[in-house]
Amino acid sequence: MGRSTWKYQVFFLFSLILHSQVPFPSALSSSLSSMPPCSALLHFNKSFSLHQGVSGSPTSYPKTASWREDKHCCTWDGVECDKNTSHVVGLDLSSSQLFGDILSNSTLFFLPNLRRLNLADNWFNDNDSRIPSEFGNFKSLTLLNLSNSGFSGQIPFEISQLSSLVSLDLSNNELLIEAPVWKRVIGNLTQLRELLLDKTKMSSIRPNSFTNLSSSLTTLSLHGCDLRGKLENNILYLPSLQTLDLAGNSNLEGSLLKSNWSCRSLKFLSLSGRMFSREFLDSISNLKSLKHLALRDCNFTGSIPAWLGNLQNLHVWI
């Protein structure tokens, strides 16, 4: 009788584990993946603490502090839903004073319909500061902004699989881009209009590869990326370019000539270092749409060219 009772207790305990709220790890993953979006967002929020000092913006505030379980998440601050399906399609938690880690098992990744994700200006560098490869699962993303958020290490290969991206901002982290990932970014992200990678370590990337970026690109910002080698003239063949920032790359060289300025829509140009010659400076007169021109430490000599007065849209000259 005692042995029979013992068997029953073991069976009961096993059944309890299978149906409990704290299942085995494999069952846990399965149960979380079927979470409703509002529950997934609440679980995601609970993985962080709020610290005012982690956000650099003077207008930062804790958006998630106002989230309430008794209200649908489509009404929450920073959450955007599709009006027809109520799917969560946008999440903007930029400058929200979030402090903690985004791990590979985060319930953030159980929001399959996300199209816009902005987590900029928080601090995801508590214990594990790498960008999880699971970001590559957001196949519908058109905007991804993880700038100024304490990430470090190599940019995961899976980011290059987000072929619908129109805007990608990974700037001002301690990230590394190596040639295999960069090649896939160029080859797969053909819809990109904005690419911002300031302060990313790109010393192994050949500057002439920039010419293979999307022809739809309007913004290319690679400030302080430790770029090395010679910048080819044909970077200026990108026809839609409006913003080009290559400043802060002291080991980048080049001589860009007037005949190569095909990006006549350029409005913002920032360069520095040994890249450019006096002839290049004279060629800028062709950029009639230019509003901001920064040429720090370019070692130009002589008087300020008279043609600068002909650039009627120019507001800033440094």
Buried (B, 14 or more C-beta within 10 A) or exposed (E): EEEEEEEEEEEEEEEEEEEEEEBEEEBEEEEBEEBEBBBBBBBBBEBBEBBEEBBEEEEBBBBBEEBEEEEEBBEBBBBBBEEEEBBBBBBBBBBBBBBBBBBEBBBBBBBEBBBBBBBBBBBBBBEBBBBBEBBBBBEEBBBBBBBBBBBBEEBBBBBBBBEBBBBBBBBBBEBBBBEEBBBBBBEBBEBBBBBBBBBBBBBBBBBBBBBEBBEBBBBBBBBBBBBBBEBBBBBBBBEBBBBBBBBBBBEBBBEBBEEBBBBEBBBBBBBBBBBBBEEBBEBBBBBEBBBBBBBEEBEEEEEEBEEBEEBEEBEEEE
